[in-house]
Amino acid sequence: MLPNKEGQRVPNVTFRTRQNNEWVNVTTDELFKGKTVIVFALPGAFTPTCSSSHLPEYNELAKTFKENGVDEIICISVNDAFVMNEWAKAQDAKNIRMIPDGNGEFTAGMGMLVDKSDLGFGKRSWRYSMLVKDGVIEKMFIEPEEPGDPFKVSDAYTMLNYINPNAAKPKAVFLFSKEGCPFCARAKAMLKEHGLEYEEVYVGKQVTTRALRAATGAKTVPQVFIDGKLIGDSEALAAYFETQK
């Protein structure tokens, strides 16, 4: 049975990281002393669940976590520094500190080093998350010991609900746009003015006008979605914000 180490200190380990193309040693004291830190650990960089859900959710909720007293979010995996750095770039994980536990020392100290030889991985970390305050583990969410790679409790929303059940969740915003479109620029300026981060795709460059029509029923850009609901063009977005006052 995997151990729950709530109330205990994190293992004392020195991590070998790569910063600006140089080796830099980082100690657990540097990571945790005097700070409130979220750690989420996972089986491997670039693997499906880790890349599609686990890492992106923490990256997206980083601002909300900071507003609720978290100083830093750390991702730990039994991978080398080069792999972790490349994965961070691929995921655009600017809000996450990637820590390579290449030798599995931290993971072993946590009692979370497991055998993934059936997948050709060797020794890897079991999936879990924890809230650490000044080096002491306050809360752990350990995935159930089931076959495969369960992902039920170590997600970012479960952690946020533990820290503050009433925390305002960030809105998911997406828009279709075109380069050089003044109406798109207006829509994006409004989103920024209201503190909303967004993702966009460019019609004619990344997707076709057919995709735009299929998704929105419209032929013009921008077309803005908020929390899965089609708001519409820049005029509709302005009207939406008026109703939010």
C-alpha positions in Angstrom: 0.0 0.0 0.0 1.3 3.4 -1.0 2.0 5.6 2.1 0.2 8.8 2.9 2.8 11.1 4.4 0.6 13.9 5.7 2.3 15.7 8.6 5.8 14.6 7.6 8.6 16.6 5.9 9.4 16.1 2.3 12.5 14.0 1.5 15.8 15.9 1.6 17.0 15.6 -2.0 19.2 17.6 -4.4 17.8 17.7 -7.9 20.0 18.0 -11.0 18.3 20.6 -13.2 19.2 22.4 -16.5 18.9 26.2 -16.5 20.3 28.3 -19.4 22.1 25.2 -20.8 24.0 24.7 -17.5 23.6 22.2 -14.7 22.1 23.7 -11.6 21.6 21.8 -8.3 18.3 22.6 -6.6 17.7 21.4 -3.1 14.3 20.7 -1.4 15.0 23.5 1.0 15.2 25.9 -2.0 11.9 24.6 -3.3 9.9 24.4 -0.1 11.4 26.4 2.8 9.0 29.2 3.9 6.6 28.6 1.0 3.2 27.1 0.3 3.8 24.8 -2.6 1.6 22.4 -4.7 3.4 19.3 -6.0 1.9 17.0 -8.6 3.8 13.9 -9.6 3.2 11.8 -12.6 4.6 8.7 -14.4 6.3 10.4 -17.3 6.7 13.5 -19.5 4.9 13.5 -22.9 2.6 10.6 -21.8 -1.1 10.9 -22.8 -2.9 11.7 -19.5 0.0 13.8 -18.2 0.0 15.9 -21.3 -3.7 16.2 -22.0 -5.0 16.8 -18.5 -2.7 16.7 -15.5 -0.1 19.3 -16.4 -2.5 21.6 -18.5 -5.0 21.9 -15.6 -2.4 23.0 -13.1 -0.9 25.4 -15.6 -4.4 26.9 -16.4 -5.3 27.3 -12.7 -2.0 28.7 -11.6 -3.3 32.3 -11.3 -6.3 31.1 -9.2 -3.9 29.1 -6.9 -1.7 32.1 -6.4 -4.8 34.2 -5.5 -5.5 31.5 -2.8 -2.1 31.6 -1.1 0.0 29.2 -3.2 3.5 30.4 -3.9 4.6 27.9 -6.5 3.4 24.8 -8.4 5.9 22.0 -9.0 5.7 19.1 -11.4 8.0 16.1 -10.5 8.6 13.1 -12.7 11.2 10.4 -12.9 12.7 11.9 -16.1 15.9 13.7 -16.8 16.3 17.4 -17.0 16.4 17.6 -20.8 13.1 15.7 -21.2 11.4 17.8 -18.5 12.6 21.1 -20.1 11.4 20.1 -23.6 8.1 18.9 -22.2 7.6 22.3 -20.6 8.3 24.0 -23.9 5.9 21.7 -25.8 3.1 22.4 -23.2 3.9 26.1 -22.9 3.8 25.4 -19.1 5.1 28.8 -18.1 3.3 28.7 -14.7 4.8 25.4 -13.6 8.3 24.6 -12.2 9.5 21.4 -13.8 11.7 19.3 -11.5 13.4 16.2 -12.8 13.8 13.4 -10.3 16.1 11.5 -12.7 17.3 9.0 -10.2 14.0 8.6 -8.4 15.4 9.7 -5.1 12.6 12.1 -4.1 10.0 9.7 -5.4 11.5 6.8 -3.5 11.7 8.9 -0.3 8.0 9.6 -0.8 7.3 5.9 -1.1 5.9 6.5 -4.5 8.4 4.7 -6.7 6.7 2.0 -8.6 7.6 -0.6 -11.2 6.3 0.2 -14.7 8.4 -2.4 -16.4 5.3 -3.8 -18.1 5.2 -0.5 -20.1 9.0 -0.4 -20.7 9.3 2.5 -18.3 11.2 0.9 -15.5 10.9 2.6 -12.1 8.5 5.6 -12.2 6.4 7.7 -9.9 2.9 6.8 -9.0 0.5 9.7 -9.8 -0.3 11.9 -6.8 -0.5 15.5 -5.7 0.2 17.2 -2.4 0.1 20.6 -0.6 3.3 21.4 1.2 3.8 24.2 3.7 7.3 25.1 4.8 8.5 21.7 3.8 5.7 19.8 5.7 3.1 17.8 3.8 -0.3 19.1 4.8 -2.4 17.1 2.3 -1.9 14.3 -0.2 -4.2 13.1 -3.0 -2.9 9.6 -4.0 -4.4 7.9 -7.0 -6.0 4.5 -6.1 -3.9 1.4 -6.6 -5.6 0.1 -9.7 -4.3 -1.4 -12.9 -3.2 1.1 -15.5 -2.8 4.8 -14.8 -5.8 6.0 -12.7 -6.4 9.8 -12.7 -9.2 10.5 -10.3 -8.0 12.6 -7.3 -4.6 14.3 -8.1 -6.1 16.8 -10.6 -5.9 20.5 -10.2 -9.6 21.0 -9.4 -9.6 18.6 -6.6 -6.6 20.4 -5.1 -8.3 23.8 -5.5 -11.4 22.5 -3.9 -9.4 21.4 -0.9 -7.6 24.8 -0.6 -10.7 26.9 -1.1 -14.0 25.3 -2.1 -15.4 28.7 -2.9 -12.6 29.8 -5.1 -13.8 31.4 -8.4 -12.8 29.1 -11.2 -11.3 30.8 -14.3 -13.5 31.0 -17.3 -12.5 29.0 -20.4 -12.3 31.4 -23.3 -11.6 30.5 -27.0 -12.0 32.5 -30.2 -11.7 32.2 -33.9 -9.8 35.1 -35.3 -7.8 36.3 -38.3 -4.4 38.1 -38.5 -4.9 41.9 -39.0 -8.6 41.8 -38.1 -9.5 45.0 -36.2 -12.7 43.5 -34.7 -10.6 40.6 -33.4 -8.2 43.0 -31.9 -11.1 44.8 -30.2 -12.5 41.5 -28.8 -9.1 40.5 -27.4 -8.6 43.9 -25.8 -12.0 43.5 -24.1 -11.0 40.0 -22.8 -7.7 41.3 -21.4 -9.5 44.3 -19.9 -11.7 41.9 -18.0 -8.8 39.7 -16.9 -9.7 36.8 -19.1 -7.0 34.6 -20.6 -7.9 33.1 -23.9 -6.8 30.7 -26.7 -7.4 31.4 -30.3 -7.1 29.8 -33.7 -6.6 31.7 -37.0 -9.1 31.1 -39.7 -7.4 30.6 -43.1 -4.2 29.7 -41.4 -4.9 27.0 -38.7 -8.5 26.2 -39.6 -10.7 26.7 -42.7 -13.8 28.9 -43.0 -15.7 25.7 -43.3 -14.6 24.8 -39.7 -15.7 28.3 -38.6 -19.1 27.9 -40.1 -19.5 24.4 -38.7 -18.6 25.5 -35.2 -20.4 28.8 -35.0 -22.8 29.1 -38.0 -21.1 32.4 -38.8 -18.8 33.5 -41.7 -17.1 36.4 -40.0 -14.5 36.7 -37.1 -14.1 37.0 -34.3 -16.3 34.4 -32.8 -15.9 34.1 -29.1 -16.7 31.1 -26.8 -16.9 31.5 -23.0 -17.2 28.3 -20.9 -18.4 26.4 -23.9 -21.1 28.9 -24.9 -20.9 30.8 -28.2 -21.0 34.5 -27.4 -20.4 35.7 -30.9 -18.6 38.7 -32.5 -17.0 41.7 -30.8 -20.4 43.5 -30.5 -21.9 40.5 -28.9 -18.9 40.2 -26.5 -19.4 43.9 -25.5 -23.0 43.2 -24.8 -22.1 40.1 -22.8 -19.8 42.2 -20.5 -22.5 44.7 -20.0 -24.8 42.0 -18.6 -22.0 41.0 -16.2 -21.9 44.3 -14.5 
